[in-house]
Amino acid sequence: MVAVRFLFFFIFCFLPLSLSLSETEALLKLKQSFIHGDALRSWVPNFSPCSGKWAGVICFDGTITGLHLTGLGLGGNIDVDALVELHGLRTISFVNNSFSGPIPDFHRLGALKSLLLTGNQFSGNIPKDYFSHITSLKKVWLSYNRLNGTIPESVTELSHLIELHLENNEFTGRIPPINISSLKQLDMSNNMLEGEIPKSLSIFATDTFAGNGGLCGKPLDKVCTEKENGTSTSENKHGNNTILVLMFLGTILFLFMFFAFGTYAKDRKYEDFEVLGSGSVVTSNAQMVEMRMASSNRSGAMDYSSRKGDTKKGSSRGNNGMTDLIMLNVDNGTFGLPDLMKASAEVLGNGGLGSAYKAVMANGLSVVVKRMREVNTLQREGFDAEMKRFGRLRHQNILTPLAYHFRREEKLLVSEFIPKGSLLYVLHGDRGTSHADLNWPTRLKIIQGIARGMGFLHTVFPSYDLPHGNLKSSNVFLRDDYEPLLNDYCFNSLATPPIAAQALFAYKSPDYIQFQRVSPKSDVYCLGIIILEVLTGKFPSHYLSNGKGGTDVVQLVLTAISEERVHEVLDPEIVSNTSSINHMVQLLNIGVTCIESNPKQRLNMGEAIRRIEEIQT
């Protein structure tokens, strides 16, 4: 009898404590652990977390698979016990919040695939075996925190890892021997790392390891000493001799290129195009490049559309040697690399695919030259074929390149300079007449033009995974009549996979973040971001790779819809004409359907274009 009573006592007193919380209860418990949790006021028991009402909650087939709590000002503790109750959870994003202290015990979430903690104040060491318990991870973003100590060896056990961002912390010691074939994005810059870079990581760009004075070895120019690389004297001597020979040959090549190309102007504000031969690189912050490019484009360059044929003496008719440009479009006349070498050049910035320059040639013709070092998937014949295919494109919303130059180490792509600048600049950087002209009819015209250009690319390149791949407002230029021109398209097939994943905006879509896949619907997602950007007037934080600045326009709009205050997110500068608000909301809803996290629920490009075209001013 005593035993029976004890059993009933155990069942009624202790068993309820062992029962799992519901997903709703788990999220509400998580919310209670936050400071400044007002941003999650939509988290209420009245609605299911998968109803679409809960901000930042991502569901698939009624199961919570992701928490995207980006830029909400959250602080306090993160209740990992509550997260453990979300058995379908695969993605966590606390990017750009105010959490501090040691990194939480996320390693208890064994099925996690994405751990995104960029832009907080986490500090201290990461336990050595931290990643041994979450080997399914594909994305680890720990950048822009205050983490210190050595990079845990257990990171080498993440056999499915695709992205590893550790930049701008205080990590010390040597880099673990990471040899993961799936790794496509890596950034360890601006720490205090030292020693030789593992050979398996030498394929990444030098920027990956910048700001670590103690590192040596490829891809850096710094040769490792015996102490740094731990090799024997004979091995080190042999390696150093080889490196010295290569450095000598490189110096000879550098001098040859310098004197071959020469310098033509002395008192200029910016470097001339001798940089094409010298190997100089602009190394501005990637997040500032787009604003700088747009800012540079506001300068009052002359309209040269009527000038033709004055530079034929510098054209590429010849033996296709190192100094040749191959003309693709002669609507603005012909010119050659010597013409560019003599031109005054203005540095516009350094983007993910290379540096950009504005060149004003002797006859007044202004062009933009993109100098691409990472576009190396195709040999000369294949690259020629692809460029000529670009040169045949004719559409009022496509910026067709004028010329290109092929060299194994880098390529040049020359395009028309558009004086008004990019949509990004006119929308966010210009407070003059150009911005004042961005009324509702003009913004609708821009969106419809972008949609037509995207439809054209998807028709011409139907077999491409990413017919555009890099659609964002900095790659949309505006003619004087605000007709948009799409630029930087179709680079996915030209860039190496690691570079494409770092440089192209389509790789920031949920398709890639959650499923590590891109498709034509990734372009639809990018179109949706531009629609939300144009309607809200907010600069999307999605364009930035460091999680700093901007507005999460997706979260902003989804929260407004869930709280039935859609009109509040529309840019006040376009709602003065209240008769058009319904059309604005109609376009906003199209944008929301374009940014569906599940690609299967997202519009395809043809349907998105059809709906956009139906909207009238």
C-alpha positions as CSV (number, residue, x, y, z in Angstrom):
1,M,0.0,0.0,0.0
2,V,2.8,2.3,0.9
3,A,4.4,1.5,-2.5
4,V,1.2,2.3,-4.3
5,R,0.9,5.6,-2.5
6,F,4.5,6.5,-3.4
7,L,3.8,5.7,-7.0
8,F,0.8,8.0,-7.1
9,F,2.8,10.7,-5.3
10,F,5.5,10.4,-7.9
11,I,3.1,10.5,-10.8
12,F,1.2,13.5,-9.7
13,C,4.1,15.5,-8.2
14,F,7.1,14.8,-10.3
15,L,6.0,13.5,-13.7
16,P,4.4,16.8,-14.8
17,L,7.8,18.4,-14.4
18,S,9.3,16.0,-16.9
19,L,6.7,16.6,-19.6
20,S,7.9,18.7,-22.5
21,L,6.7,22.3,-22.9
22,S,4.6,23.1,-26.0
23,E,6.3,25.2,-28.6
24,T,4.2,28.2,-27.6
25,E,5.1,27.8,-24.0
26,A,8.8,27.4,-24.9
27,L,8.9,30.6,-26.9
28,L,7.1,32.6,-24.2
29,K,9.6,31.2,-21.7
30,L,12.4,32.3,-24.1
31,K,10.9,35.7,-24.4
32,Q,10.9,36.2,-20.6
33,S,14.6,35.7,-20.5
34,F,15.2,38.7,-22.8
35,I,15.7,42.4,-21.9
36,H,14.0,44.9,-24.2
37,G,11.7,42.1,-25.4
38,D,9.0,44.7,-26.5
39,A,10.0,44.0,-30.1
40,L,8.4,40.6,-29.6
41,R,5.0,41.9,-28.5
42,S,3.5,39.8,-31.3
43,W,4.5,36.7,-29.3
44,V,1.2,36.1,-27.5
45,P,-0.6,32.9,-26.6
46,N,-3.7,33.9,-28.6
47,F,-2.1,32.8,-31.9
48,S,0.0,29.8,-32.9
49,P,3.7,30.5,-33.4
50,C,3.2,29.2,-37.0
51,S,0.2,31.4,-37.7
52,G,2.4,34.0,-39.3
53,K,1.7,36.5,-36.5
54,W,4.8,35.8,-34.4
55,A,7.7,38.0,-35.5
56,G,10.8,36.2,-36.4
57,V,9.4,32.7,-36.2
58,I,10.0,30.5,-39.2
59,C,7.9,27.4,-39.7
60,F,7.7,24.5,-42.1
61,D,4.7,22.2,-42.2
62,G,3.5,23.6,-38.9
63,T,6.8,23.0,-37.1
64,I,9.1,25.8,-35.9
65,T,12.4,25.5,-37.9
66,G,14.0,28.9,-37.4
67,L,14.2,31.9,-35.1
68,H,15.3,35.0,-37.0
69,L,15.5,37.7,-34.3
70,T,17.8,40.1,-36.1
71,G,18.3,43.8,-35.1
72,L,15.7,43.9,-32.4
73,G,17.8,45.4,-29.6
74,L,17.4,42.2,-27.5
75,G,19.6,41.6,-24.5
76,G,19.8,39.6,-21.3
77,N,20.1,35.8,-21.2
78,I,19.1,33.4,-23.9
79,D,17.2,30.5,-22.3
80,V,18.7,27.5,-24.0
81,D,16.4,25.2,-22.0
82,A,13.5,26.7,-23.8
83,L,15.2,26.3,-27.2
84,V,15.8,22.6,-26.5
85,E,12.0,22.1,-26.5
86,L,11.8,23.3,-30.1
87,H,12.7,19.9,-31.6
88,G,12.5,21.0,-35.2
89,L,14.7,24.1,-34.7
90,R,17.4,24.2,-37.4
91,T,18.3,28.0,-37.6
92,I,19.0,30.5,-34.9
93,S,19.8,34.2,-35.8
94,F,20.4,36.7,-33.0
95,V,22.4,38.9,-35.4
96,N,22.9,42.6,-34.4
97,N,21.4,42.6,-30.9
98,S,22.9,43.4,-27.5
99,F,23.6,40.0,-25.9
100,S,26.8,39.8,-23.8
101,G,28.7,37.4,-21.6
102,P,29.9,33.9,-22.5
103,I,28.5,32.2,-25.6
104,P,25.4,30.3,-24.5
105,D,25.2,26.5,-24.6
106,F,23.8,26.2,-28.1
107,H,25.8,23.0,-28.4
108,R,22.9,21.3,-26.7
109,L,20.8,21.8,-29.8
110,G,22.3,18.8,-31.7
111,A,20.3,19.2,-34.9
112,L,21.2,22.9,-35.4
113,K,22.3,23.8,-38.9
114,S,22.8,27.6,-38.7
115,L,24.1,29.5,-35.7
116,L,24.1,33.3,-36.5
117,L,25.4,35.5,-33.6
118,T,27.1,38.3,-35.5
119,G,27.0,41.8,-34.0
120,N,26.6,41.2,-30.3
121,Q,29.0,41.5,-27.3
122,F,29.6,37.9,-26.5
123,S,33.0,37.5,-24.8
124,G,35.3,34.9,-23.3
125,N,36.6,31.6,-24.5
126,I,34.6,29.0,-26.5
127,P,35.0,25.6,-24.9
128,K,37.3,23.3,-26.8
129,D,34.6,20.6,-27.5
130,Y,31.8,23.1,-28.1
131,F,31.2,22.1,-31.7
132,S,31.7,18.4,-31.2
133,H,28.0,18.2,-30.2
134,I,26.5,20.1,-33.1
135,T,28.4,18.6,-36.1
136,S,25.4,19.2,-38.4
137,L,26.2,22.9,-38.5
138,K,26.5,24.4,-41.9
139,K,26.7,28.1,-41.0
140,V,28.5,29.6,-38.0
141,W,28.6,33.4,-37.7
142,L,30.3,34.6,-34.6
143,S,31.8,37.8,-36.1
144,Y,31.8,41.3,-34.5
145,N,31.8,40.1,-30.9
146,R,34.4,40.1,-28.2
147,L,35.3,36.4,-28.1
148,N,38.8,35.5,-27.2
149,G,41.1,32.6,-26.6
150,T,41.9,30.0,-29.3
151,I,39.6,28.9,-32.0
152,P,38.3,25.6,-30.6
153,E,39.7,22.5,-32.3
154,S,36.2,21.0,-32.5
155,V,35.4,23.3,-35.4
156,T,37.4,20.9,-37.5
157,E,34.6,18.3,-36.8
158,L,32.0,20.3,-38.7
159,S,32.1,18.2,-41.8
160,H,29.1,19.9,-43.4
161,L,30.3,23.5,-42.7
162,I,29.7,26.0,-45.6
163,E,30.2,29.3,-43.9
164,L,32.5,30.3,-41.0
165,H,32.7,33.9,-39.9
166,L,35.0,34.7,-37.0
167,E,36.1,38.2,-38.0
168,N,36.4,41.1,-35.7
169,N,36.9,39.2,-32.4
170,E,39.9,38.8,-30.2
171,F,40.9,35.2,-31.0
172,T,44.5,34.3,-30.4
173,G,46.8,31.4,-31.2
174,R,47.1,29.2,-34.3
175,I,44.3,28.4,-36.8
176,P,43.2,24.8,-36.4
177,P,43.8,22.4,-39.3
178,I,40.5,23.0,-40.9
179,N,40.1,20.8,-44.0
180,I,36.4,20.8,-44.9
181,S,35.6,20.4,-48.5
182,S,32.2,22.0,-48.2
183,L,33.6,25.3,-46.8
184,K,32.8,28.1,-49.2
185,Q,32.8,31.2,-47.0
186,L,35.6,32.0,-44.5
187,D,36.5,35.1,-42.7
188,M,39.0,35.3,-39.8
189,S,40.2,38.9,-40.3
190,N,40.8,41.4,-37.5
191,N,41.8,39.0,-34.7
192,M,45.1,38.3,-33.0
193,L,45.8,35.0,-34.7
194,E,49.4,33.8,-35.4
195,G,51.4,31.1,-37.1
196,E,51.2,29.5,-40.5
197,I,47.8,29.4,-42.3
198,P,46.8,25.8,-42.9
199,K,47.4,24.8,-46.5
200,S,43.8,23.7,-46.8
201,L,42.8,27.3,-46.3
202,S,45.2,28.9,-48.8
203,I,42.6,28.9,-51.5
204,F,40.7,31.7,-49.8
205,A,41.4,35.4,-50.5
206,T,44.0,37.4,-48.6
207,D,41.1,39.5,-47.0
208,T,40.1,36.4,-45.2
209,F,43.1,36.7,-42.9
210,A,43.7,40.5,-42.9
211,G,44.3,42.2,-39.6
212,N,46.2,39.3,-38.0
213,G,49.8,40.5,-37.8
214,G,51.1,37.2,-36.6
215,L,49.8,35.1,-39.5
216,C,52.0,33.9,-42.3
217,G,52.0,31.7,-45.4
218,K,49.7,31.6,-48.4
219,P,47.6,33.4,-49.4
220,L,49.4,36.2,-47.5
221,D,52.7,37.6,-48.8
222,K,54.4,37.0,-45.5
223,V,56.8,34.1,-45.6
224,C,56.8,31.9,-42.4
225,T,60.0,31.6,-40.4
226,E,61.2,28.3,-38.9
227,K,59.6,29.3,-35.6
228,E,56.3,30.1,-37.2
229,N,55.9,27.0,-39.3
230,G,57.7,24.5,-37.2
231,T,59.6,22.9,-40.1
232,S,63.1,21.6,-40.1
233,T,66.0,23.8,-41.3
234,S,66.5,22.0,-44.6
235,E,62.8,22.0,-45.4
236,N,62.6,25.7,-44.5
237,K,65.6,26.6,-46.6
238,H,64.2,24.7,-49.6
239,G,60.8,26.4,-49.2
240,N,62.4,29.8,-48.8
241,N,64.5,29.4,-51.9
242,T,61.4,28.6,-53.9
243,I,59.6,31.5,-52.5
244,L,62.5,33.9,-53.2
245,V,62.6,32.7,-56.8
246,L,58.9,33.3,-57.1
247,M,59.2,36.7,-55.5
248,F,62.0,37.6,-57.8
249,L,60.0,36.6,-60.9
250,G,57.0,38.4,-59.5
251,T,59.1,41.6,-59.1
252,I,60.3,41.3,-62.7
253,L,56.8,40.9,-63.9
254,F,55.6,43.8,-61.8
255,L,58.3,46.1,-63.2
256,F,57.5,45.0,-66.7
257,M,53.8,45.7,-66.3
258,F,54.5,49.0,-64.7
259,F,56.8,50.3,-67.4
260,A,54.6,48.8,-70.2
261,F,51.5,50.6,-69.0
262,G,53.3,53.7,-67.6
263,T,51.7,56.7,-66.0
264,Y,50.3,59.5,-68.0
265,A,49.2,62.2,-65.6
266,K,50.9,63.7,-62.6
267,D,48.6,66.0,-60.6
268,R,45.4,64.0,-60.3
269,K,43.2,63.5,-57.3
270,Y,42.9,59.8,-57.9
271,E,45.2,57.1,-59.3
272,D,45.2,56.7,-63.1
273,F,44.6,53.4,-64.7
274,E,48.2,52.3,-64.1
275,V,46.5,50.2,-61.4
276,L,45.5,47.8,-64.1
277,G,49.1,46.8,-64.5
278,S,50.6,47.4,-61.1
279,G,48.2,45.2,-59.2
280,S,47.1,47.9,-56.7
281,V,43.8,47.1,-55.0
282,V,41.3,49.3,-53.3
283,T,40.5,47.8,-49.9
284,S,37.6,49.7,-48.5
285,N,35.0,48.1,-46.2
286,A,32.6,46.0,-48.3
287,Q,29.6,47.5,-46.6
288,M,30.6,51.1,-47.5
289,V,31.4,50.3,-51.1
290,E,27.9,50.4,-52.3
291,M,27.3,53.8,-50.7
292,R,30.7,55.1,-52.0
293,M,29.9,53.8,-55.5
294,A,26.6,55.5,-55.4
295,S,28.1,58.7,-54.0
296,S,30.7,58.8,-56.7
297,N,28.0,58.4,-59.3
298,R,26.4,61.7,-58.3
299,S,29.2,63.7,-59.9
300,G,28.1,65.9,-62.8
301,A,29.7,64.0,-65.6
302,M,28.7,65.1,-69.1
303,D,26.1,63.2,-71.2
304,Y,28.2,61.4,-73.8
305,S,25.5,59.4,-75.5
306,S,25.9,61.4,-78.8
307,R,29.7,61.1,-79.0
308,K,30.8,58.2,-81.2
309,G,33.9,57.0,-83.0
310,D,36.5,59.4,-81.7
311,T,38.8,56.7,-80.1
312,K,39.1,54.2,-82.9
313,K,42.9,54.5,-82.9
314,G,42.9,52.8,-79.5
315,S,40.5,50.0,-80.4
316,S,41.2,46.3,-80.0
317,R,41.7,45.5,-83.7
318,G,44.9,43.5,-83.5
319,N,46.3,40.3,-82.2
320,N,44.2,40.1,-79.1
321,G,47.3,40.6,-77.0
322,M,47.6,41.7,-73.4
323,T,46.8,45.3,-74.1
324,D,43.6,44.7,-76.1
325,L,40.0,45.3,-75.3
326,I,37.3,43.3,-77.1
327,M,34.5,45.6,-78.1
328,L,31.0,44.2,-77.5
329,N,28.8,47.3,-78.1
330,V,30.0,50.2,-80.3
331,D,27.0,52.4,-79.7
332,N,29.2,54.8,-77.8
333,G,32.2,54.4,-80.1
334,T,35.2,52.2,-80.0
335,F,38.2,52.5,-77.7
336,G,41.1,50.4,-76.5
337,L,43.1,49.7,-73.3
338,P,45.6,52.5,-74.2
339,D,42.7,54.9,-74.1
340,L,41.8,53.8,-70.6
341,M,45.4,54.0,-69.5
342,K,45.5,57.6,-70.5
343,A,42.2,58.4,-68.9
344,S,41.7,60.2,-65.6
345,A,40.4,57.6,-63.2
346,E,38.3,57.8,-60.1
347,V,38.2,54.9,-57.7
348,L,34.6,54.0,-57.0
349,G,35.1,51.1,-54.6
350,N,35.9,47.5,-54.0
351,G,33.1,45.1,-54.1
352,G,32.8,41.3,-53.7
353,L,33.8,40.7,-57.4
354,G,36.5,43.3,-57.7
355,S,37.4,46.9,-57.9
356,A,35.4,49.5,-59.8
357,Y,36.7,52.7,-61.4
358,K,35.2,55.6,-63.4
359,A,37.4,56.5,-66.4
360,V,37.0,59.7,-68.4
361,M,38.8,59.4,-71.7
362,A,40.3,62.2,-73.7
363,N,37.2,62.6,-75.9
364,G,34.9,63.0,-72.9
365,L,33.6,59.5,-72.9
366,S,33.0,58.3,-69.4
367,V,32.9,54.6,-68.6
368,V,32.9,52.3,-65.5
369,V,35.6,49.6,-65.5
370,K,35.1,46.7,-63.2
371,R,38.4,44.9,-62.5
372,M,37.6,41.3,-61.5
373,R,40.2,39.0,-60.0
374,E,37.9,36.2,-58.7
375,V,36.1,35.4,-61.9
376,N,38.2,32.4,-62.9
377,T,35.9,29.4,-63.6
378,L,36.1,29.8,-67.4
379,Q,39.1,29.6,-69.6
380,R,39.7,32.1,-72.4
381,E,37.4,30.5,-75.0
382,G,34.5,30.0,-72.6
383,F,34.9,33.5,-71.1
384,D,34.9,35.0,-74.6
385,A,31.7,33.2,-75.5
386,E,30.0,34.3,-72.3
387,M,31.0,38.0,-72.7
388,K,29.8,38.0,-76.4
389,R,26.6,36.6,-75.2
390,F,26.3,39.5,-72.8
391,G,27.2,41.9,-75.6
392,R,24.2,40.7,-77.7
393,L,21.7,41.6,-75.0
394,R,19.4,44.4,-76.0
395,H,16.7,45.5,-73.6
396,Q,15.7,48.9,-72.3
397,N,16.2,47.8,-68.7
398,I,19.5,46.0,-69.2
399,L,22.9,47.7,-69.1
400,T,24.8,46.0,-71.9
401,P,28.6,46.0,-71.4
402,L,30.7,47.9,-73.9
403,A,33.9,45.9,-73.9
404,Y,36.0,43.4,-71.9
405,H,39.6,42.4,-71.4
406,F,40.8,38.9,-70.6
407,R,43.8,38.0,-68.6
408,R,44.2,34.8,-66.6
409,E,44.8,36.6,-63.4
410,E,42.0,39.1,-63.8
411,K,39.4,40.4,-66.2
412,L,38.1,43.9,-67.0
413,L,34.4,44.6,-67.9
414,V,33.7,48.1,-69.3
415,S,30.2,49.6,-69.1
416,E,28.5,52.8,-69.8
417,F,28.7,55.4,-66.9
418,I,25.2,56.5,-65.8
419,P,25.4,60.0,-64.3
420,K,22.3,59.9,-62.2
421,G,23.7,56.9,-60.3
422,S,22.2,53.9,-58.6
423,L,18.8,53.4,-57.1
424,L,20.6,52.9,-53.8
425,Y,22.1,56.4,-54.0
426,V,19.0,58.2,-55.3
427,L,16.8,56.5,-52.6
428,H,19.1,56.7,-49.6
429,G,22.0,59.0,-50.3
430,D,20.7,61.9,-52.4
431,R,18.4,64.5,-50.7
432,G,18.3,66.8,-53.8
433,T,16.1,67.0,-56.8
434,S,16.6,63.3,-57.8
435,H,15.3,62.1,-54.5
436,A,12.4,64.6,-54.5
437,D,11.4,63.1,-57.9
438,L,10.8,59.7,-56.3
439,N,7.1,60.0,-56.0
440,W,4.8,57.0,-56.1
441,P,4.4,56.9,-60.0
442,T,8.2,57.1,-60.4
443,R,8.8,54.4,-57.8
444,L,6.2,52.1,-59.5
445,K,7.9,52.8,-62.8
446,I,11.2,51.8,-61.4
447,I,9.9,48.5,-59.9
448,Q,8.0,47.7,-63.2
449,G,11.2,48.3,-65.2
450,I,13.2,46.1,-62.9
451,A,10.6,43.4,-63.2
452,R,10.7,43.6,-67.0
453,G,14.5,43.4,-67.0
454,M,14.4,40.4,-64.7
455,G,11.9,38.7,-67.0
456,F,14.1,39.3,-69.9
457,L,17.1,37.8,-68.2
458,H,15.1,34.8,-67.0
459,T,13.9,34.3,-70.6
460,V,17.4,34.6,-72.2
461,F,19.2,32.5,-69.6
462,P,16.5,29.8,-68.7
463,S,19.0,27.1,-67.8
464,Y,20.9,29.3,-65.3
465,D,20.4,28.7,-61.5
466,L,20.7,32.5,-61.1
467,P,19.8,34.4,-64.3
468,H,20.8,37.5,-62.4
469,G,22.1,36.5,-59.0
470,N,23.1,39.9,-57.6
471,L,19.9,42.0,-57.8
472,K,20.0,44.8,-55.3
473,S,19.5,48.6,-55.4
474,S,23.2,49.3,-55.9
475,N,23.1,47.3,-59.1
476,V,20.1,49.1,-60.5
477,F,21.1,52.4,-62.3
478,L,18.7,55.1,-63.3
479,R,18.6,57.0,-66.5
480,D,17.5,60.6,-66.5
481,D,13.9,59.6,-67.0
482,Y,14.2,57.1,-64.1
483,E,14.1,54.1,-66.4
484,P,16.1,51.4,-64.5
485,L,19.0,49.5,-65.9
486,L,20.1,46.2,-64.4
487,N,23.8,45.6,-63.9
488,D,26.1,42.9,-62.5
489,Y,24.0,40.0,-63.8
490,C,24.9,36.4,-64.7
491,F,28.2,36.3,-62.6
492,N,27.3,33.2,-60.8
493,S,28.5,31.0,-63.7
494,L,31.8,33.0,-63.9
495,A,32.9,33.2,-60.2
496,T,34.3,30.4,-58.1
497,P,31.8,28.9,-55.7
498,P,33.4,30.5,-52.5
499,I,33.5,33.9,-54.1
500,A,30.0,33.6,-55.5
501,A,28.7,32.7,-52.1
502,Q,30.4,35.8,-50.6
503,A,29.7,38.3,-53.3
504,L,26.3,37.6,-54.7
505,F,23.2,38.8,-52.9
506,A,21.1,35.8,-54.0
507,Y,23.2,33.7,-51.6
508,K,21.6,35.7,-48.7
509,S,18.2,34.4,-49.5
510,P,16.5,31.8,-47.2
511,D,17.0,29.2,-50.0
512,Y,20.8,29.3,-49.3
513,I,20.7,30.1,-45.6
514,Q,18.4,27.3,-44.8
515,F,18.8,24.8,-47.6
516,Q,22.2,25.6,-49.1
517,R,20.6,25.9,-52.5
518,V,20.0,28.7,-55.0
519,S,17.6,28.7,-57.9
520,P,15.7,31.2,-60.1
521,K,13.4,31.8,-57.1
522,S,16.4,33.2,-55.3
523,D,16.2,36.1,-57.8
524,V,12.5,36.5,-56.9
525,Y,13.5,36.9,-53.3
526,C,16.0,39.7,-54.3
527,L,13.2,41.3,-56.3
528,G,11.0,41.2,-53.2
529,I,13.7,42.9,-51.1
530,I,13.9,45.8,-53.6
531,I,10.1,46.2,-53.6
532,L,10.1,46.5,-49.8
533,E,13.0,48.8,-49.9
534,V,11.4,51.2,-52.5
535,L,8.0,51.2,-50.6
536,T,9.4,51.7,-47.1
537,G,12.3,54.0,-48.0
538,K,14.5,52.0,-45.6
539,F,18.0,50.7,-46.4
540,P,17.9,46.9,-46.0
541,S,20.3,45.4,-43.5
542,H,20.3,42.3,-45.8
543,Y,22.7,44.1,-48.1
544,L,25.4,44.3,-45.4
545,S,27.6,41.4,-44.5
546,N,28.6,42.4,-41.0
547,G,25.1,42.8,-39.6
548,K,25.7,46.4,-38.7
549,G,23.3,49.1,-39.8
550,G,20.2,49.2,-42.0
551,T,16.7,47.9,-41.3
552,D,15.4,44.4,-41.5
553,V,12.8,45.3,-44.0
554,V,11.4,41.8,-44.1
555,Q,10.8,41.8,-40.3
556,L,9.5,45.3,-40.4
557,V,6.9,44.6,-43.0
558,L,5.9,41.2,-41.7
559,T,5.4,42.6,-38.2
560,A,3.3,45.5,-39.5
561,I,1.1,43.1,-41.4
562,S,0.6,40.9,-38.4
563,E,-0.3,43.9,-36.3
564,E,-2.6,45.3,-39.0
565,R,-0.7,48.6,-39.4
566,V,0.6,48.2,-43.0
567,H,0.1,51.9,-43.8
568,E,2.7,52.9,-41.2
569,V,5.6,51.2,-42.9
570,L,5.0,53.0,-46.2
571,D,7.5,55.8,-46.9
572,P,5.7,59.0,-45.8
573,E,7.1,60.8,-48.8
574,I,4.9,58.8,-51.2
575,V,1.6,58.5,-49.1
576,S,0.6,62.2,-49.5
577,N,-1.6,61.1,-52.4
578,T,-4.0,58.9,-50.4
579,S,-5.8,57.7,-53.5
580,S,-2.8,55.5,-54.4
581,I,-2.4,53.8,-51.0
582,N,-4.3,50.8,-52.0
583,H,-2.0,50.3,-55.0
584,M,1.0,50.7,-52.7
585,V,-0.4,48.0,-50.4
586,Q,-1.0,45.8,-53.4
587,L,2.6,46.1,-54.4
588,L,3.7,45.6,-50.8
589,N,1.8,42.3,-50.7
590,I,3.5,41.2,-53.9
591,G,6.8,41.9,-52.3
592,V,5.9,39.9,-49.3
593,T,4.9,36.9,-51.5
594,C,8.3,37.3,-53.2
595,I,10.2,37.0,-49.9
596,E,8.5,33.8,-48.6
597,S,11.1,31.8,-46.7
598,N,9.9,28.6,-48.3
599,P,10.8,28.8,-52.1
600,K,7.8,26.5,-52.9
601,Q,5.4,29.1,-51.5
602,R,7.2,32.0,-53.2
603,L,6.0,33.4,-56.5
604,N,7.8,32.5,-59.7
605,M,9.3,35.3,-61.7
606,G,6.6,35.2,-64.4
607,E,3.8,35.5,-61.9
608,A,5.5,38.2,-60.0
609,I,6.0,40.3,-63.1
610,R,2.4,39.8,-64.2
611,R,1.1,41.0,-60.8
612,I,3.4,44.0,-60.8
613,E,2.4,45.0,-64.4
614,E,-1.3,45.0,-63.3
615,I,-0.7,47.8,-60.8
616,Q,-1.7,51.2,-62.2
617,T,-0.7,54.7,-60.9
